[in-house]
Amino acid sequence: MQKLRKNLSYKGQIIYYNLILKDQKYIRIKTNEDEIVVSAPFYVKDWEIEHLIYKNIAKILKILEFKEIHKKFEIAEEGFIKIFDEKIPVSFKSDAAINLKYVFKLYDETEITIKHMYKKLVQIFLNIFEKRMQHWKEIMNLNFKNLSIKEIKGKWGVCFPEKSKIVLNIRLIHYPQICLDYVIVHELSHLIHKNHSKDFWYLVQKYLPDYKKYSDMLKVKV
């Protein structure tokens, strides 16, 4: 596998993209965080890649613009992370001092940097998640035992009623705190109703009448 940083010109604007050459049959384009990532076979020509990018450029730029508006963090020496919908200045450094609260380790690969960022955020915000869980557990009068916080792909939370266990997604910190409360109430309700029946939603609505509004906020997962 070979990784390259490339660019092309579009309407006077320089568009950068990351090219990954590897053993595959076709050219594929995706937007990863705030970047264009192209994976292609080793034998592909530059003009073939650029032709495909130009063919999809309007859609690509629209996606990147949407992601920029809804960006949850920026990895840079003077970056930021949205904490409960507020931009908090942070720093990403290759020689990061791990004991500093808002200084994060910068790795060669973005995905690894993000993975370790969330692991540190779990440590920083575990207490807040636990307090909100305790708050709603008492209000709903539920006997709940095990809470776990981690990065989850594709879900905001998971409930295991038979184990009295709930897992919450650390990415909830990017949204208003009421969204965290909504997911907690949602998962606690699964201790009583395992599926999304009418009774389940009646229970959620009992404690959060505007739950649909908070659910819609969480649909923007960029």
Backbone as CSV, one residue per row, in Angstrom:
resi,resn,N_x,N_y,N_z,CA_x,CA_y,CA_z,C_x,C_y,C_z
1,MET,0.847,-1.199,0.000,0.000,0.000,0.000,0.882,1.248,0.000
2,GLN,0.467,2.235,-0.769,1.220,3.492,-0.876,0.275,4.669,-0.671
3,LYS,0.696,5.648,0.155,-0.142,6.807,0.441,0.513,8.067,-0.117
4,LEU,-0.283,8.884,-0.809,0.219,10.112,-1.424,-0.742,11.268,-1.158
5,ARG,-0.198,12.470,-1.077,-1.007,13.686,-0.953,-1.028,14.361,-2.315
6,LYS,-2.216,14.497,-2.911,-2.327,15.025,-4.273,-3.280,16.218,-4.275
7,ASN,-3.300,16.932,-5.410,-4.250,18.032,-5.533,-4.609,18.258,-6.996
8,LEU,-5.714,18.956,-7.194,-6.129,19.354,-8.543,-6.809,20.711,-8.431
9,SER,-6.997,21.369,-9.567,-7.594,22.702,-9.574,-9.045,22.629,-10.038
10,TYR,-9.915,23.335,-9.318,-11.326,23.389,-9.695,-11.852,24.797,-9.480
11,LYS,-12.181,25.477,-10.593,-12.700,26.854,-10.561,-11.785,27.785,-9.769
12,GLY,-10.477,27.643,-9.994,-9.493,28.494,-9.337,-9.170,28.095,-7.917
13,GLN,-9.780,27.016,-7.440,-9.559,26.540,-6.074,-8.732,25.257,-6.098
14,ILE,-7.749,25.170,-5.229,-6.946,23.955,-5.126,-7.667,22.957,-4.214
15,ILE,-7.963,21.793,-4.769,-8.640,20.739,-4.025,-7.617,19.651,-3.699
16,TYR,-7.394,19.415,-2.412,-6.442,18.386,-1.987,-7.174,17.073,-1.722
17,TYR,-6.485,15.990,-1.980,-7.045,14.682,-1.649,-5.915,13.720,-1.296
18,ASN,-6.257,12.738,-0.488,-5.305,11.700,-0.099,-5.514,10.489,-0.995
19,LEU,-4.455,10.060,-1.634,-4.522,8.919,-2.549,-3.867,7.699,-1.903
20,ILE,-4.607,6.612,-1.864,-4.088,5.355,-1.338,-4.062,4.344,-2.479
21,LEU,-2.872,3.928,-2.841,-2.707,2.935,-3.899,-2.543,1.553,-3.265
22,LYS,-3.395,0.623,-3.691,-3.320,-0.731,-3.127,-3.888,-1.738,-4.113
23,ASP,-3.860,-2.961,-3.715,-4.305,-4.054,-4.587,-5.833,-4.144,-4.591
24,GLN,-6.465,-3.443,-5.540,-7.912,-3.481,-5.702,-8.254,-3.252,-7.172
25,LYS,-9.500,-3.479,-7.547,-9.883,-3.427,-8.963,-10.346,-2.045,-9.418
26,TYR,-11.022,-1.308,-8.527,-11.670,-0.076,-8.953,-11.200,1.132,-8.138
27,ILE,-11.488,2.323,-8.661,-11.211,3.565,-7.947,-12.407,3.884,-7.055
28,ARG,-12.137,4.222,-5.808,-13.207,4.569,-4.873,-12.911,5.915,-4.215
29,ILE,-13.971,6.717,-4.053,-13.833,8.037,-3.434,-14.744,8.101,-2.209
30,LYS,-14.219,8.653,-1.116,-15.052,8.886,0.066,-14.550,10.144,0.773
31,THR,-15.394,10.703,1.598,-14.988,11.838,2.429,-14.784,11.309,3.835
32,ASN,-13.587,11.503,4.357,-13.226,11.015,5.684,-12.965,12.212,6.582
33,GLU,-13.864,12.430,7.576,-13.839,13.640,8.391,-13.949,14.863,7.461
34,ASP,-12.868,15.640,7.275,-12.948,16.809,6.397,-12.028,16.656,5.189
35,GLU,-11.772,15.438,4.770,-10.839,15.184,3.673,-11.479,14.330,2.576
36,ILE,-10.920,14.462,1.373,-11.276,13.565,0.278,-10.237,12.447,0.257
37,VAL,-10.707,11.221,0.287,-9.809,10.065,0.266,-10.136,9.216,-0.954
38,VAL,-9.120,8.974,-1.767,-9.278,8.151,-2.965,-8.430,6.900,-2.802
39,SER,-9.045,5.737,-2.979,-8.280,4.493,-3.019,-8.356,3.952,-4.434
40,ALA,-7.227,3.475,-4.945,-7.167,3.069,-6.351,-6.141,1.959,-6.547
41,PRO,-6.247,1.240,-7.659,-5.250,0.200,-7.972,-3.879,0.832,-8.238
42,PHE,-2.827,0.067,-8.066,-1.472,0.575,-8.283,-1.261,1.081,-9.709
43,TYR,-1.883,0.435,-10.671,-1.631,0.746,-12.087,-2.451,1.925,-12.616
44,VAL,-3.312,2.531,-11.807,-4.210,3.577,-12.295,-3.430,4.833,-12.697
45,LYS,-3.942,5.552,-13.689,-3.334,6.798,-14.155,-3.939,7.990,-13.412
46,ASP,-3.150,9.063,-13.258,-3.633,10.263,-12.568,-4.883,10.825,-13.227
47,TRP,-4.909,10.828,-14.558,-6.052,11.415,-15.258,-7.342,10.634,-14.992
48,GLU,-7.223,9.340,-14.741,-8.409,8.527,-14.438,-8.994,8.925,-13.084
49,ILE,-8.099,9.151,-12.127,-8.542,9.561,-10.791,-9.178,10.943,-10.855
50,GLU,-8.497,11.877,-11.528,-9.003,13.245,-11.616,-10.330,13.294,-12.362
51,HIS,-10.467,12.483,-13.392,-11.728,12.434,-14.146,-12.883,12.037,-13.232
52,LEU,-12.655,11.036,-12.371,-13.705,10.574,-11.462,-14.018,11.624,-10.400
53,ILE,-12.983,12.314,-9.919,-13.207,13.374,-8.920,-14.013,14.512,-9.539
54,TYR,-13.597,14.956,-10.746,-14.326,16.039,-11.416,-15.779,15.649,-11.692
55,LYS,-15.985,14.397,-12.029,-17.332,13.908,-12.335,-18.248,14.019,-11.107
56,ASN,-17.654,13.876,-9.921,-18.435,13.898,-8.674,-18.139,15.114,-7.798
57,ILE,-17.459,16.123,-8.374,-16.957,17.230,-7.565,-18.057,18.018,-6.859
58,ALA,-19.183,18.247,-7.525,-20.265,19.025,-6.909,-20.784,18.317,-5.662
59,LYS,-20.986,17.024,-5.769,-21.475,16.232,-4.638,-20.434,16.189,-3.524
60,ILE,-19.157,16.011,-3.905,-18.074,15.937,-2.917,-17.972,17.242,-2.122
61,LEU,-17.991,18.378,-2.825,-17.863,19.675,-2.160,-19.069,19.981,-1.278
62,LYS,-20.236,19.531,-1.699,-21.446,19.731,-0.892,-21.344,18.958,0.417
63,ILE,-20.838,17.729,0.338,-20.652,16.907,1.541,-19.621,17.543,2.467
64,LEU,-18.504,18.015,1.887,-17.455,18.633,2.696,-17.941,19.932,3.348
65,GLU,-18.756,20.696,2.630,-19.311,21.933,3.190,-20.233,21.615,4.370
66,PHE,-21.057,20.587,4.204,-21.957,20.152,5.281,-21.145,19.707,6.498
67,LYS,-20.082,18.945,6.230,-19.247,18.453,7.326,-18.539,19.603,8.037
68,GLU,-18.127,20.624,7.292,-17.448,21.776,7.884,-18.385,22.507,8.838
69,ILE,-19.641,22.680,8.417,-20.629,23.372,9.250,-20.885,22.608,10.545
70,HIS,-20.940,21.278,10.434,-21.291,20.443,11.577,-20.070,19.760,12.206
71,LYS,-18.892,20.276,11.917,-17.659,19.648,12.416,-17.640,19.591,13.936
72,LYS,-17.302,18.427,14.470,-17.292,18.224,15.913,-15.913,18.459,16.528
73,PHE,-14.871,18.406,15.716,-13.526,18.669,16.222,-12.607,19.017,15.055
74,GLU,-11.506,19.645,15.390,-10.476,19.954,14.391,-9.125,19.546,14.962
75,ILE,-8.457,18.672,14.243,-7.162,18.176,14.697,-6.075,19.132,14.203
76,ALA,-5.534,19.915,15.118,-4.488,20.894,14.799,-3.837,21.323,16.106
77,GLU,-2.687,21.978,15.993,-2.021,22.453,17.211,-2.912,23.448,17.945
78,GLU,-3.668,24.247,17.162,-4.683,25.122,17.757,-6.042,24.652,17.233
79,GLY,-6.462,23.507,17.694,-7.704,22.922,17.232,-8.850,23.169,18.197
80,PHE,-9.911,22.385,18.042,-11.044,22.501,18.955,-11.784,21.166,19.016
81,ILE,-12.561,21.004,20.070,-13.507,19.895,20.194,-14.810,20.486,20.701
82,LYS,-15.910,20.122,20.084,-17.211,20.568,20.581,-17.575,19.727,21.803
83,ILE,-17.703,20.413,22.932,-18.084,19.759,24.178,-19.463,20.287,24.566
84,PHE,-20.455,19.421,24.519,-21.844,19.802,24.767,-22.216,21.033,23.947
85,ASP,-21.857,20.940,22.652,-22.201,21.910,21.599,-21.459,23.245,21.725
86,GLU,-20.416,23.296,22.544,-19.606,24.503,22.663,-18.177,24.193,22.228
87,LYS,-17.609,25.042,21.365,-16.249,24.820,20.884,-15.234,25.105,21.995
88,ILE,-14.485,24.087,22.370,-13.458,24.219,23.403,-12.083,24.140,22.736
89,PRO,-11.215,25.140,22.927,-9.877,25.097,22.327,-9.070,23.922,22.886
90,VAL,-8.453,23.174,21.979,-7.595,22.055,22.382,-6.360,22.057,21.489
91,SER,-5.407,21.228,21.848,-4.181,21.143,21.065,-3.836,19.683,20.795
92,PHE,-3.464,19.399,19.551,-2.989,18.065,19.169,-1.508,18.179,18.851
93,LYS,-0.678,17.428,19.595,0.771,17.504,19.417,1.377,16.106,19.397
94,SER,2.409,15.938,18.597,3.080,14.637,18.528,3.816,14.328,19.819
95,ASP,4.213,15.393,20.552,4.911,15.205,21.830,4.002,15.627,22.985
96,ALA,2.700,15.312,22.874,1.710,15.761,23.848,2.020,15.265,25.255
97,ALA,1.827,16.153,26.219,1.934,15.772,27.631,0.579,15.215,28.046
98,ILE,0.523,13.918,28.281,-0.765,13.251,28.483,-1.475,13.682,29.766
99,ASN,-0.753,14.345,30.673,-1.384,14.769,31.921,-2.136,16.092,31.764
100,LEU,-1.989,16.760,30.628,-2.699,18.012,30.389,-4.083,17.709,29.820
101,LYS,-5.110,18.322,30.395,-6.494,17.955,30.094,-6.841,18.056,28.615
102,TYR,-6.569,19.186,28.003,-6.998,19.389,26.622,-5.839,19.400,25.626
103,VAL,-4.836,18.580,25.905,-3.755,18.347,24.953,-3.807,16.874,24.566
104,PHE,-3.902,16.621,23.257,-4.101,15.262,22.768,-2.924,14.818,21.902
105,LYS,-2.656,13.548,21.943,-1.546,12.970,21.189,-1.877,12.951,19.695
106,LEU,-0.952,13.448,18.884,-1.094,13.445,17.428,-0.294,12.283,16.854
107,TYR,-0.983,11.389,16.147,-0.341,10.232,15.530,-0.225,10.429,14.022
108,ASP,0.548,9.578,13.371,0.746,9.691,11.923,-0.561,9.483,11.152
109,GLU,-1.423,8.615,11.653,-2.693,8.341,10.994,-3.834,9.013,11.753
110,THR,-4.693,9.714,11.001,-5.799,10.461,11.601,-6.720,9.556,12.412
111,GLU,-7.014,8.374,11.887,-7.927,7.458,12.575,-7.404,7.061,13.953
112,ILE,-6.091,6.888,14.053,-5.492,6.525,15.347,-5.557,7.712,16.304
113,THR,-5.317,8.921,15.783,-5.425,10.130,16.600,-6.831,10.257,17.174
114,ILE,-7.841,10.040,16.331,-9.241,10.146,16.767,-9.568,9.077,17.811
115,LYS,-9.106,7.872,17.562,-9.353,6.770,18.499,-8.821,7.103,19.891
116,HIS,-7.577,7.611,19.962,-6.978,7.937,21.255,-7.608,9.197,21.855
117,MET,-8.061,10.115,20.997,-8.750,11.307,21.488,-9.997,10.900,22.280
118,TYR,-10.782,9.985,21.703,-12.007,9.565,22.379,-11.712,8.778,23.652
119,LYS,-10.640,8.009,23.652,-10.268,7.280,24.868,-9.958,8.259,26.004
120,LYS,-9.268,9.344,25.670,-8.958,10.339,26.693,-10.216,11.094,27.115
121,LEU,-11.105,11.377,26.163,-12.351,12.067,26.492,-13.226,11.222,27.424
122,VAL,-13.169,9.908,27.268,-13.899,9.023,28.188,-13.405,9.249,29.612
123,GLN,-12.085,9.326,29.792,-11.506,9.539,31.116,-11.920,10.897,31.689
124,ILE,-11.953,11.910,30.813,-12.261,13.268,31.266,-13.721,13.414,31.669
125,PHE,-14.618,12.791,30.899,-16.052,13.039,31.090,-16.832,11.875,31.693
126,LEU,-16.137,10.842,32.119,-16.804,9.698,32.728,-17.685,10.121,33.904
127,ASN,-17.167,11.008,34.731,-17.896,11.443,35.923,-19.217,12.113,35.558
128,ILE,-19.225,12.914,34.486,-20.457,13.593,34.065,-21.476,12.577,33.561
129,PHE,-21.025,11.612,32.774,-21.927,10.566,32.287,-22.528,9.799,33.460
130,GLU,-21.691,9.486,34.442,-22.167,8.732,35.603,-23.190,9.532,36.410
131,LYS,-22.940,10.829,36.565,-23.867,11.677,37.316,-25.211,11.791,36.613
132,ARG,-25.201,11.938,35.276,-26.469,12.036,34.537,-27.214,10.704,34.598
133,MET,-26.495,9.609,34.535,-27.120,8.302,34.642,-27.750,8.126,36.029
134,GLN,-27.030,8.502,37.060,-27.550,8.394,38.426,-28.794,9.261,38.591
135,HIS,-28.756,10.463,38.012,-29.882,11.401,38.070,-31.148,10.769,37.500
136,TRP,-31.051,10.185,36.314,-32.230,9.624,35.659,-32.635,8.276,36.248
137,LYS,-31.675,7.546,36.733,-31.994,6.270,37.383,-32.879,6.503,38.607
138,GLU,-32.558,7.544,39.361,-33.348,7.860,40.548,-34.730,8.397,40.172
139,ILE,-34.791,9.246,39.161,-36.077,9.799,38.730,-37.003,8.697,38.213
140,MET,-36.435,7.758,37.439,-37.232,6.690,36.846,-37.410,5.503,37.793
141,ASN,-36.748,5.591,38.946,-36.865,4.554,39.975,-36.501,3.172,39.419
142,LEU,-35.327,3.104,38.807,-34.862,1.857,38.205,-33.587,1.368,38.896
143,ASN,-33.517,0.085,39.103,-32.334,-0.518,39.716,-31.375,-0.941,38.607
144,PHE,-30.415,-0.084,38.342,-29.486,-0.300,37.239,-28.066,-0.373,37.786
145,LYS,-27.242,-1.288,37.247,-25.933,-1.551,37.855,-24.728,-1.103,37.030
146,ASN,-24.626,-1.536,35.778,-23.371,-1.396,35.025,-23.451,-0.364,33.906
147,LEU,-22.537,0.603,33.934,-22.445,1.625,32.891,-21.059,1.591,32.271
148,SER,-21.016,1.635,30.938,-19.747,1.669,30.209,-19.804,2.790,29.176
149,ILE,-18.706,3.531,29.050,-18.629,4.628,28.078,-17.522,4.320,27.089
150,LYS,-17.834,4.356,25.800,-16.810,4.148,24.776,-17.321,4.663,23.435
151,GLU,-16.438,4.672,22.452,-16.855,5.069,21.109,-17.558,3.881,20.452
152,ILE,-18.778,4.127,19.983,-19.567,3.085,19.341,-19.864,3.510,17.915
153,LYS,-19.717,2.606,16.988,-20.028,2.891,15.592,-21.509,2.629,15.316
154,GLY,-22.217,3.649,14.861,-23.595,3.456,14.398,-24.676,3.500,15.453
155,LYS,-24.329,3.659,16.734,-25.331,3.703,17.789,-24.933,4.727,18.851
156,TRP,-25.948,5.336,19.475,-25.672,6.273,20.555,-25.641,5.574,21.905
157,GLY,-26.289,4.427,21.976,-26.281,3.682,23.215,-26.796,2.273,22.997
158,VAL,-26.478,1.389,23.919,-26.935,-0.003,23.853,-27.329,-0.433,25.256
159,CYS,-28.441,-1.158,25.354,-28.893,-1.668,26.630,-28.930,-3.195,26.606
160,PHE,-28.411,-3.808,27.664,-28.467,-5.257,27.839,-29.278,-5.535,29.110
161,PRO,-30.605,-5.612,28.986,-31.469,-5.752,30.173,-31.110,-6.934,31.057
162,GLU,-30.774,-8.073,30.432,-30.491,-9.274,31.221,-29.233,-9.114,32.068
163,LYS,-28.337,-8.215,31.668,-27.106,-7.965,32.426,-27.182,-6.675,33.246
164,SER,-28.320,-5.969,33.116,-28.473,-4.657,33.749,-27.289,-3.755,33.367
165,LYS,-26.977,-3.769,32.068,-25.809,-3.038,31.561,-26.207,-2.087,30.440
166,ILE,-25.645,-0.884,30.480,-25.869,0.109,29.425,-24.517,0.646,28.957
167,VAL,-24.368,0.750,27.647,-23.166,1.329,27.043,-23.565,2.613,26.346
168,LEU,-22.855,3.704,26.613,-23.130,4.996,25.984,-21.961,5.413,25.107
169,ASN,-22.287,6.086,24.015,-21.293,6.523,23.044,-20.651,7.829,23.510
170,ILE,-19.333,7.860,23.632,-18.628,9.057,24.079,-18.844,10.232,23.130
171,ARG,-19.197,9.954,21.866,-19.433,11.031,20.906,-20.639,11.896,21.278
172,LEU,-21.425,11.470,22.255,-22.546,12.286,22.733,-22.078,13.607,23.329
173,ILE,-20.825,13.687,23.726,-20.329,14.943,24.306,-20.339,16.085,23.302
174,HIS,-20.422,15.787,21.998,-20.411,16.845,20.989,-21.743,17.589,20.909
175,TYR,-22.785,17.023,21.475,-24.138,17.568,21.337,-24.589,18.234,22.636
176,PRO,-25.671,19.020,22.596,-26.190,19.597,23.849,-26.429,18.501,24.891
177,GLN,-26.241,18.826,26.147,-26.334,17.811,27.198,-27.698,17.133,27.242
178,ILE,-28.746,17.829,26.806,-30.070,17.225,26.801,-30.117,16.005,25.884
179,CYS,-29.246,15.963,24.873,-29.183,14.791,23.989,-28.611,13.590,24.740
180,LEU,-27.636,13.833,25.607,-27.110,12.769,26.459,-28.228,12.255,27.363
181,ASP,-28.993,13.178,27.950,-30.106,12.789,28.809,-31.119,11.947,28.037
182,TYR,-31.401,12.355,26.801,-32.368,11.605,25.989,-31.900,10.157,25.774
183,VAL,-30.631,9.981,25.426,-30.119,8.630,25.180,-30.147,7.813,26.468
184,ILE,-29.833,8.445,27.589,-29.882,7.743,28.872,-31.304,7.283,29.183
185,VAL,-32.277,8.185,29.028,-33.677,7.822,29.269,-34.112,6.724,28.301
186,HIS,-33.684,6.846,27.051,-34.005,5.842,26.025,-33.495,4.460,26.439
187,GLU,-32.234,4.396,26.825,-31.652,3.097,27.171,-32.191,2.559,28.503
188,LEU,-32.432,3.429,29.464,-33.032,2.988,30.717,-34.433,2.424,30.480
189,SER,-35.151,3.007,29.539,-36.503,2.524,29.222,-36.472,1.111,28.664
190,HIS,-35.339,0.751,28.045,-35.204,-0.612,27.511,-35.065,-1.651,28.629
191,LEU,-34.777,-1.218,29.833,-34.754,-2.158,30.950,-36.158,-2.685,31.245
192,ILE,-37.165,-1.885,30.832,-38.563,-2.262,31.047,-39.189,-2.823,29.775
193,HIS,-38.927,-2.143,28.642,-39.474,-2.559,27.347,-38.304,-2.839,26.402
194,LYS,-38.099,-4.086,26.025,-36.929,-4.458,25.232,-36.972,-3.942,23.799
195,ASN,-38.169,-3.790,23.231,-38.256,-3.296,21.854,-38.856,-1.890,21.836
196,HIS,-38.971,-1.315,20.625,-39.505,0.043,20.481,-41.020,0.009,20.287
197,SER,-41.707,-0.535,21.257,-43.164,-0.619,21.213,-43.772,0.741,21.573
198,LYS,-45.098,0.830,21.443,-45.785,2.064,21.831,-45.571,2.348,23.317
199,ASP,-45.595,1.291,24.114,-45.382,1.464,25.557,-43.987,2.005,25.855
200,PHE,-43.011,1.553,25.051,-41.644,2.058,25.217,-41.612,3.565,24.990
201,TRP,-42.173,4.021,23.877,-42.132,5.446,23.547,-42.979,6.276,24.509
202,TYR,-44.059,5.704,25.015,-44.859,6.400,26.024,-44.016,6.653,27.272
203,LEU,-43.181,5.667,27.623,-42.327,5.804,28.792,-41.264,6.879,28.578
204,VAL,-40.647,6.875,27.416,-39.650,7.913,27.094,-40.302,9.291,27.134
205,GLN,-41.483,9.389,26.522,-42.188,10.677,26.464,-42.628,11.159,27.846
206,LYS,-42.901,10.236,28.727,-43.296,10.586,30.093,-42.222,11.440,30.766
207,TYR,-40.961,11.098,30.523,-39.858,11.808,31.175,-39.264,12.919,30.298
208,LEU,-39.379,12.762,28.984,-38.867,13.783,28.054,-39.914,14.025,26.962
209,PRO,-40.878,14.905,27.218,-41.952,15.156,26.247,-41.454,15.594,24.863
210,ASP,-40.296,16.270,24.810,-39.743,16.749,23.533,-38.654,15.829,22.990
211,TYR,-38.727,14.547,23.305,-37.656,13.627,22.924,-37.397,13.586,21.420
212,LYS,-38.436,13.800,20.590,-38.254,13.746,19.130,-37.293,14.834,18.655
213,LYS,-37.346,15.984,19.316,-36.439,17.082,18.953,-34.990,16.698,19.222
214,TYR,-34.751,16.038,20.338,-33.388,15.640,20.689,-32.914,14.484,19.804
215,SER,-33.844,13.611,19.452,-33.514,12.521,18.536,-33.094,13.063,17.179
216,ASP,-33.784,14.115,16.714,-33.437,14.723,15.419,-32.056,15.367,15.466
217,MET,-31.692,15.959,16.588,-30.361,16.562,16.721,-29.282,15.515,16.516
218,LEU,-29.529,14.331,17.028,-28.522,13.260,16.960,-28.431,12.607,15.602
219,LYS,-29.320,12.964,14.688,-29.271,12.407,13.342,-28.143,13.018,12.516
220,VAL,-27.651,14.190,12.971,-26.500,14.830,12.315,-25.256,14.269,12.984
221,LYS,-24.674,13.214,12.409,-23.599,12.468,13.070,-22.197,12.816,12.553
222,VAL,-22.088,13.910,11.848,-20.787,14.243,11.263,-19.754,14.443,12.350
